[in-house]
Amino acid sequence: MPELARHVDAVPPSGIRRVYELAVQLPDVLMLAIGEPDVEPAEHIARAAQRAWDEGATDYTPNGGIPAFRQAVVDKLARDNGLRVDVEQVWSTVGATQALFQALGLVLDAGDEVLIPDPGYTTFPMGARMLHAEPVRYALRPEHGFLPDVAELETLVTERTRALIVNTPSNPLGVVFPEATVRELLAFARRHDLWVISDEVYERFAHTRAHVSPAALDEDDRVLSVFSLSKTYAMTGIRAGWLVTPPGLTEVMRRVQEAQISCINTPAQYAAVAALTGPQDAVGVAAAHYRENIRLATQLLRQRGIRHHEPEGAFYLWIDVSHVSGGDVAAWAERFVLEQRVAVAPGSAFGRTGEGWIRVCAASPTETLLEGLRRLPSPV
């Protein structure tokens, strides 16, 4: 067999998937490792997808998506995000994963650097490496409330730095950036003429403060915004999201979409229209369920004396297990699933500063979540 391209070996594996693949081979595992909502898509969303299949809506669509999907996004952004865009700035994608990769591909050349949060979502460095670019991690530390430290960001910028990834509400931390932080990050990007790639997948699950979209505060067209239907509407396997670009990139986007995916699957786009334009009751019910799970879980962790971050958004718990992980939380998480039948995501999967922590998905059946937390070892 001929050799694979050298950059492929530089793509880091997913530490989350390692635990997940181990867990699915075992009986009676409490699955808390992946961000899978425990609710079903609302009935009107499922009906829209089924109707598309039944009516033969399975042909190619325009690169950006069917007009109804793109217009629904335009209306949603104006209503919910304070962001007014033209339909030609909205591009349907295969979930947020492709939108992130598309955004990185638009702004990074081989050897360029992108600033990514640490802890941060696992595909941030993976996407950069796939493009022959260099991910440079900026630390999110508990003593700063897990917010970015712009003074530290200043020390990381080089002549090769091209972009900054911002994630709020954040995965894995559940931190929601205040407006002042968003403005500070935009000012930093402006000083160094950087692109900002904004991951807003968990926008509808901001529990303690309002979500602020960076593009709504952007004054010079440097923000690329990534959204997804997966978490909000429990549509993880349907794979529908969108990328919002600055104005003037229509012809560029048509080329890169055609080269990468042509278009996303048509029934998923009709499901997306139904999700965005139909009743939103299920989103509110899901958000209330996640908030209650978080309340009960953090109450239990406090009672057991286990250090953790109180999430402001998303549906994850960030829990300190350094008292038992022995400096290798990934190995500990594998032992934990084998011995206690509880699958959690090791914090090191999200970056070096995640060592000694775990991420637990609170979008789970309540008793599954609480029983999994009861099996965590308490500090001595």
Backbone torsions as a table, in degrees:
resi	resn	phi	psi	omega
1	MET	NA	134.4	175.3
2	PRO	-64.2	161.0	-179.9
3	GLU	-73.2	144.9	173.2
4	LEU	-74.6	163.5	176.8
5	ALA	-59.0	142.2	-174.4
6	ARG	-62.4	-33.3	-176.0
7	HIS	-67.4	-20.0	-178.9
8	VAL	-63.9	-38.0	179.0
9	ASP	-66.5	-20.5	-179.7
10	ALA	-83.5	-9.7	179.7
11	VAL	-75.2	118.9	-177.5
12	PRO	-70.6	146.2	175.4
13	PRO	-74.1	164.2	177.9
14	SER	-88.8	117.1	176.1
15	GLY	-68.1	-23.3	176.7
16	ILE	-69.4	-46.7	-177.4
17	ARG	-65.0	-31.3	177.9
18	ARG	-59.4	-47.0	178.6
19	VAL	-68.0	-41.7	-179.0
20	TYR	-60.8	-47.0	-179.0
21	GLU	-62.9	-34.4	176.1
22	LEU	-68.7	-41.8	-175.3
23	ALA	-66.8	-38.1	-175.5
24	VAL	-71.1	-11.1	176.6
25	GLN	-89.8	-4.0	-175.0
26	LEU	-110.8	152.1	177.0
27	PRO	-82.3	151.5	168.7
28	ASP	57.1	40.4	178.6
29	VAL	-88.5	135.0	171.5
30	LEU	-83.7	110.6	-171.9
31	MET	-90.0	105.4	179.4
32	LEU	-125.6	15.7	-172.0
33	ALA	-91.1	-28.0	-174.4
34	ILE	-116.4	155.5	-175.7
35	GLY	-85.3	66.4	-178.1
36	GLU	-108.1	112.9	178.2
37	PRO	-58.8	143.4	-179.0
38	ASP	-93.0	16.1	176.0
39	VAL	-111.6	162.9	179.5
40	GLU	-96.6	155.8	173.1
41	PRO	-57.9	147.3	177.9
42	ALA	-59.7	150.9	-173.2
43	GLU	-59.5	-37.4	-177.5
44	HIS	-67.7	-25.6	176.9
45	ILE	-72.5	-46.0	178.8
46	ALA	-62.4	-39.8	-179.9
47	ARG	-63.8	-38.1	-179.0
48	ALA	-64.5	-42.2	178.1
49	ALA	-65.9	-43.0	179.8
50	GLN	-63.9	-40.9	179.5
51	ARG	-62.4	-39.1	178.6
52	ALA	-61.0	-44.0	176.7
53	TRP	-62.5	-47.3	-176.1
54	ASP	-63.0	-33.5	-176.7
55	GLU	-93.0	5.4	175.4
56	GLY	77.3	23.7	177.9
57	ALA	-82.7	71.4	-175.2
58	THR	-130.0	16.4	179.3
59	ASP	-86.0	172.1	171.3
60	TYR	-56.6	153.2	171.0
61	THR	-121.7	172.0	172.7
62	PRO	-55.2	156.0	-177.9
63	ASN	-52.9	-40.7	-176.7
64	GLY	-79.9	-13.0	-178.5
65	GLY	116.9	169.6	178.5
66	ILE	-65.5	147.3	-177.9
67	PRO	-55.0	-37.0	-178.1
68	ALA	-64.5	-36.6	178.5
69	PHE	-67.0	-49.0	-176.8
70	ARG	-64.0	-39.3	178.9
71	GLN	-68.5	-37.3	177.8
72	ALA	-61.6	-37.5	177.6
73	VAL	-67.9	-44.4	178.1
74	VAL	-54.9	-46.5	-179.0
75	ASP	-66.3	-41.6	180.0
76	LYS	-63.0	-44.3	-178.9
77	LEU	-63.1	-40.0	178.0
78	ALA	-66.6	-40.1	-176.5
79	ARG	-74.3	-44.8	-169.4
80	ASP	-102.4	-25.9	-170.4
81	ASN	-116.2	-2.5	-177.3
82	GLY	63.1	30.5	-174.2
83	LEU	-121.4	116.6	-178.0
84	ARG	-106.2	116.0	-176.1
85	VAL	-131.9	161.7	173.4
86	ASP	-85.9	155.0	-178.6
87	VAL	-59.2	-28.6	-179.4
88	GLU	-76.1	-0.3	173.4
89	GLN	-95.9	-3.1	-176.7
90	VAL	-108.1	126.6	-177.1
91	TRP	-131.5	117.1	-179.1
92	SER	-68.7	142.8	-174.7
93	THR	-136.7	165.1	177.4
94	VAL	-79.4	78.4	-176.7
95	GLY	68.1	-175.2	179.1
96	ALA	-71.0	-26.0	-176.9
97	THR	-60.4	-47.6	178.0
98	GLN	-69.3	-35.8	178.5
99	ALA	-61.2	-42.4	177.1
100	LEU	-62.6	-46.5	-179.1
101	PHE	-64.4	-39.2	177.9
102	GLN	-62.1	-44.3	179.8
103	ALA	-62.9	-45.5	178.3
104	LEU	-61.3	-41.0	-179.7
105	GLY	-66.1	-26.7	178.5
106	LEU	-72.3	-26.9	-169.2
107	VAL	-118.7	-11.2	-175.4
108	LEU	-110.3	132.2	167.5
109	ASP	-101.4	167.1	176.8
110	ALA	-56.0	131.3	179.4
111	GLY	88.6	-11.6	176.5
112	ASP	-69.1	161.1	178.8
113	GLU	-115.5	144.3	175.3
114	VAL	-128.4	132.9	179.5
115	LEU	-83.8	123.2	-177.2
116	ILE	-125.4	146.7	-179.0
117	PRO	-69.7	148.5	178.4
118	ASP	-140.3	106.8	6.7
119	PRO	-71.8	145.8	178.8
120	GLY	-154.1	166.4	-175.2
121	TYR	-59.1	143.4	-168.9
122	THR	-64.3	-29.6	-176.9
123	THR	-79.2	-9.7	177.5
124	PHE	-58.4	-55.2	178.7
125	PRO	-71.1	-31.2	-179.2
126	MET	-62.7	-45.7	-180.0
127	GLY	-62.8	-42.4	179.6
128	ALA	-61.6	-45.1	-179.7
129	ARG	-63.0	-38.0	178.5
130	MET	-62.1	-21.5	179.8
131	LEU	-100.6	14.3	-179.7
132	HIS	64.9	21.6	179.7
133	ALA	-103.6	171.7	-175.1
134	GLU	-112.9	117.1	172.4
135	PRO	-77.6	131.4	177.5
136	VAL	-118.2	119.3	-171.7
137	ARG	-86.1	136.4	169.4
138	TYR	-113.0	133.0	-169.8
139	ALA	-78.3	139.7	170.1
140	LEU	-112.4	111.6	-169.7
141	ARG	-112.0	147.3	-179.3
142	PRO	-60.0	-34.6	-178.8
143	GLU	-67.3	-15.3	175.8
144	HIS	-108.0	17.3	-177.3
145	GLY	67.5	22.4	-178.4
146	PHE	60.1	26.6	174.7
147	LEU	-96.1	153.3	178.7
148	PRO	-63.1	143.1	175.4
149	ASP	-103.6	104.8	-175.0
150	VAL	-63.2	-32.4	177.1
151	ALA	-60.5	-38.9	177.1
152	GLU	-70.5	-40.0	177.4
153	LEU	-56.8	-38.5	-179.8
154	GLU	-59.1	-34.2	-178.5
155	THR	-75.6	-14.7	-175.3
156	LEU	-95.2	-14.2	-176.6
157	VAL	-72.7	133.7	173.8
158	THR	-128.8	-180.0	179.0
159	GLU	-67.3	-13.9	179.9
160	ARG	-95.8	-6.2	-177.5
161	THR	-70.5	128.0	-176.3
162	ARG	-120.5	-22.3	-172.5
163	ALA	-153.3	158.8	176.1
164	LEU	-127.2	127.4	174.3
165	ILE	-95.4	129.4	178.0
166	VAL	-119.8	134.4	-178.0
167	ASN	-132.5	107.6	177.2
168	THR	-147.6	132.9	-13.3
169	PRO	-56.7	145.3	-166.4
170	SER	-95.2	147.9	168.9
171	ASN	-114.6	116.9	23.8
172	PRO	-104.4	4.7	-164.0
173	LEU	-90.2	-24.6	-175.8
174	GLY	73.9	22.6	179.1
175	VAL	-87.9	135.7	174.9
176	VAL	-110.0	119.3	-175.9
177	PHE	-71.1	131.0	171.3
178	PRO	-64.8	157.9	179.7
179	GLU	-57.0	-37.2	-179.2
180	ALA	-61.9	-37.0	178.4
181	THR	-67.7	-42.5	178.6
182	VAL	-60.7	-44.3	179.0
183	ARG	-63.3	-39.0	-179.9
184	GLU	-64.5	-40.1	179.1
185	LEU	-68.3	-38.6	177.0
186	LEU	-65.4	-39.0	177.6
187	ALA	-64.7	-40.4	175.7
188	PHE	-59.7	-47.0	179.8
189	ALA	-61.8	-37.6	180.0
190	ARG	-66.5	-40.1	-179.5
191	ARG	-60.8	-33.4	-175.0
192	HIS	-109.4	8.7	179.1
193	ASP	53.3	53.2	-179.8
194	LEU	-103.6	149.5	165.4
195	TRP	-73.6	150.9	173.1
196	VAL	-119.2	123.4	176.1
197	ILE	-106.3	115.1	-172.5
198	SER	-105.8	114.2	178.2
199	ASP	-93.1	111.5	-175.0
200	GLU	-120.4	33.9	-175.2
201	VAL	-58.3	-34.0	-175.2
202	TYR	-101.3	25.1	-173.7
203	GLU	-56.3	-34.2	-176.1
204	ARG	-82.2	-3.6	179.1
205	PHE	-117.8	59.0	172.0
206	ALA	-103.4	110.1	-166.4
207	HIS	-91.7	-37.4	-171.7
208	THR	-112.8	-14.7	173.1
209	ARG	-149.2	158.3	-176.1
210	ALA	-69.0	142.6	173.9
211	HIS	-74.3	137.5	177.7
212	VAL	-117.5	120.7	176.9
213	SER	-81.2	122.4	179.5
214	PRO	-54.8	-37.5	-177.5
215	ALA	-63.9	-25.5	178.7
216	ALA	-68.9	-19.2	179.6
217	LEU	-108.2	1.1	-176.0
218	ASP	-73.1	128.3	-177.8
219	GLU	-106.3	-8.9	-175.0
220	ASP	-141.4	33.6	168.6
221	ASP	55.8	52.3	179.1
222	ARG	-118.3	2.5	-175.3
223	VAL	-104.1	130.5	170.2
224	LEU	-110.8	123.7	-171.4
225	SER	-110.5	132.9	-176.5
226	VAL	-112.0	127.5	179.5
227	PHE	-132.0	161.9	-179.8
228	SER	-148.9	151.9	172.6
229	LEU	-92.4	-8.9	-169.0
230	SER	-58.5	-52.0	-174.9
231	LYS	-83.2	-43.0	-176.4
232	THR	-59.5	-44.6	-172.9
233	TYR	-112.1	14.8	-179.3
234	ALA	55.0	47.2	-177.4
235	MET	-116.5	39.4	-172.1
236	THR	-58.9	-41.7	-177.4
237	GLY	-85.0	-7.6	-179.4
238	ILE	-79.9	-25.4	171.8
239	ARG	61.4	65.6	177.3
240	ALA	-135.0	128.7	175.8
241	GLY	-154.1	-164.9	177.1
242	TRP	-157.8	155.8	175.1
243	LEU	-114.1	131.5	175.5
244	VAL	-105.9	121.9	-178.5
245	THR	-105.0	161.2	168.2
246	PRO	-61.8	162.8	179.8
247	PRO	-66.9	155.8	173.3
248	GLY	93.1	6.6	-176.9
249	LEU	-108.9	18.5	-174.4
250	THR	-56.9	-51.8	-176.5
251	GLU	-67.4	-37.4	175.9
252	VAL	-61.1	-47.6	-176.3
253	MET	-65.7	-35.0	177.2
254	ARG	-61.4	-40.5	-179.4
255	ARG	-67.2	-47.3	-175.3
256	VAL	-71.9	-33.9	175.2
257	GLN	-64.3	-43.6	179.6
258	GLU	-62.3	-40.1	-178.8
259	ALA	-69.4	-31.9	-173.2
260	GLN	-95.7	-49.5	-175.5
261	ILE	-136.0	-10.5	-169.9
262	SER	68.2	-68.8	175.9
263	CYS	-163.0	163.0	177.3
264	ILE	-84.0	167.2	-173.1
265	ASN	-65.1	142.2	-169.4
266	THR	-67.7	-47.9	178.1
267	PRO	-57.5	-34.5	177.7
268	ALA	-62.9	-34.3	179.6
269	GLN	-68.5	-37.7	176.9
270	TYR	-69.1	-34.6	173.8
271	ALA	-63.4	-39.3	179.4
272	ALA	-63.4	-41.9	177.8
273	VAL	-59.7	-45.5	179.6
274	ALA	-61.9	-40.6	-180.0
275	ALA	-63.0	-45.9	-173.6
276	LEU	-77.3	-29.6	-174.2
277	THR	-105.2	-13.9	-177.0
278	GLY	-88.4	-170.3	179.3
279	PRO	-57.5	141.4	-178.6
280	GLN	-106.1	10.6	-176.5
281	ASP	-55.6	-41.3	-175.4
282	ALA	-64.5	-31.5	178.5
283	VAL	-66.4	-43.4	177.8
284	GLY	-63.9	-39.8	178.2
285	VAL	-64.4	-44.1	178.9
286	ALA	-62.8	-44.8	-179.7
287	ALA	-60.5	-41.9	178.6
288	ALA	-64.3	-39.6	177.7
289	HIS	-62.1	-45.2	-179.6
290	TYR	-66.5	-40.9	178.7
291	ARG	-62.1	-42.0	179.4
292	GLU	-66.8	-40.2	175.5
293	ASN	-59.5	-44.2	179.1
294	ILE	-63.1	-41.9	179.7
295	ARG	-61.0	-48.4	-179.1
296	LEU	-65.9	-39.6	-178.1
297	ALA	-67.2	-46.1	-179.5
298	THR	-67.5	-33.1	174.8
299	GLN	-61.2	-44.7	179.3
300	LEU	-64.7	-42.8	179.8
301	LEU	-63.2	-40.0	177.3
302	ARG	-63.4	-42.6	179.5
303	GLN	-61.3	-33.4	-177.4
304	ARG	-90.9	-0.1	177.3
305	GLY	71.0	27.2	-179.3
306	ILE	-97.9	121.0	-178.8
307	ARG	-64.8	139.9	-179.5
308	HIS	-159.8	163.9	174.3
309	HIS	-93.5	134.7	176.6
310	GLU	-81.9	106.7	-173.7
311	PRO	-69.0	142.7	177.4
312	GLU	-99.0	-13.8	-177.6
313	GLY	-163.8	-173.3	-175.5
314	ALA	58.9	-155.1	178.3
315	PHE	-144.0	46.9	179.1
316	TYR	-123.8	154.6	171.2
317	LEU	-113.1	134.7	179.6
318	TRP	-110.8	111.1	-165.8
319	ILE	-122.7	134.1	-179.6
320	ASP	-85.6	116.2	175.8
321	VAL	-119.5	23.9	-177.2
322	SER	-62.7	-19.8	178.9
323	HIS	-69.3	-13.7	179.6
324	VAL	-129.1	-13.5	-170.8
325	SER	-81.7	-12.5	173.4
326	GLY	62.0	28.6	177.9
327	GLY	81.4	3.8	178.1
328	ASP	-142.4	79.6	-173.6
329	VAL	-68.2	-26.4	177.9
330	ALA	-64.7	-45.3	177.4
331	ALA	-65.1	-39.7	178.8
332	TRP	-62.6	-41.8	-179.6
333	ALA	-62.4	-35.8	176.9
334	GLU	-67.9	-42.0	176.8
335	ARG	-64.5	-37.7	-177.6
336	PHE	-63.2	-41.4	179.9
337	VAL	-71.3	-33.2	178.8
338	LEU	-71.7	-39.5	-173.5
339	GLU	-91.4	-36.4	-174.6
340	GLN	-111.2	-5.5	179.6
341	ARG	58.6	41.2	174.0
342	VAL	-128.1	122.1	179.8
343	ALA	-98.2	120.1	176.2
344	VAL	-127.7	158.8	179.2
345	ALA	-90.0	124.2	178.1
346	PRO	-67.6	136.7	-177.9
347	GLY	-61.2	-28.0	179.8
348	SER	-65.8	-17.7	175.3
349	ALA	-64.7	-19.0	-176.2
350	PHE	-104.1	3.8	179.1
351	GLY	132.5	167.9	-175.3
352	ARG	-60.2	-37.6	-177.1
353	THR	-72.7	-6.2	175.2
354	GLY	-85.0	-3.8	178.5
355	GLU	-58.0	133.3	180.0
356	GLY	89.3	-3.0	179.4
357	TRP	-117.8	162.6	171.8
358	ILE	-132.0	154.1	171.7
359	ARG	-106.7	131.2	179.4
360	VAL	-121.0	131.7	-180.0
361	CYS	-81.5	121.3	178.7
362	ALA	-92.0	0.4	175.9
363	ALA	-87.7	53.8	-172.5
364	SER	-128.6	163.2	170.8
365	PRO	-54.6	136.3	-171.0
366	THR	-54.6	-47.5	-176.0
367	GLU	-69.3	-33.1	174.9
368	THR	-60.9	-46.3	179.4
369	LEU	-60.9	-50.1	-175.4
370	LEU	-67.7	-38.5	178.4
371	GLU	-66.3	-38.9	176.9
372	GLY	-61.0	-40.9	179.2
373	LEU	-69.8	-32.1	177.0
374	ARG	-63.7	-26.7	-177.9
375	ARG	-84.9	-5.7	175.0
376	LEU	-68.4	139.5	176.4
377	PRO	-68.9	135.0	175.6
378	SER	-79.6	154.6	172.3
379	PRO	-62.0	146.2	179.3
380	VAL	-68.7	NA	NA
